[in-house]
Amino acid sequence: MNTEEMTAKIADGQGFIAALDQSGGSTPKALKGYGIEEGAWGSDEEMFDLIHQMRSRIITSPCFTGEKVIGAILFERTMDGQVDGKPAPQALIERGVVPFIKIDKGLEEEANGVQLMKPMPELDALLSRAKSLGVFGTKERSVINLANKDGIAAIVAQQFAVAEQVIAAGLMPMLEPEINIKSPERAQADLILRDELLATLDDDVSGPQVMLKLSIPAVPGTFDPLVDHPRVLRVVALSGGYARPEACAELAKNRGMIASFSRALLEDLRGPMSDDDFDRSLGGAIDEIHAASTKKVSAEA
């Protein structure tokens, strides 16, 4: 797939984006969920080798193809590694899956009810390397805990500033201003974020496209204006701590939004599984998430 073909697949593909981008802080938890306890490795290098083995097993599973998984977000070390004897992005492309790379380096301390992204002084070098490996786009995460207008405005401003850097490097930015689904002000935060995003997008309606990765809204349909905006290539949803059945049920109520799940995709996978059991479990999760992304129901359902 060339860039034009990948753009078309992400814009119109009937599927979802897998999030295989757990980083240093979340890797031990991901491995524990996979059945590998913390004492199983003696260094960060061994820990990352284990998580890479898990991701490689997922990517090379017969059910992990572009038919239902239209994209996958990689951690930097995964992008730089090999899958089935090939660079990981190339292995994805050969399976019809569009590769993305997580670029943020963690979160600042909370201020004004939000956590901005930490500085990324080496971003240009990472973007250049990603582009050379055939990566299509990036993902950058910040977190909104409260419905604080000033805080959310700062989140959106930072997200778009980084997006400009990504676009200049020839990649597609996926903005991820995550709203904490446990926030006591979640529904109000959804509205503030939607309006801040729309205001920025409307400042330059003919400007370059971006993607949005958002928490599933408290009120279905809240993000419809973003789904319909000409500058938004696709709106994808994070599972945000929901177990897969609930995440899928909530996602199905929101037209135009497709999944970009991590924990909800991987929650039933275990390292000791036989290959047949592993592929069967992963295939079932892919089918369930694909259905929630492509077969929508009314909000009352």
Order of alpha helices (4+ residues) and beta strands (2+ residues): alpha-beta-alpha-alpha-beta-alpha-beta-beta-alpha-beta-beta-alpha-beta-alpha-beta-alpha-beta-alpha-beta-alpha-beta-alpha-alpha
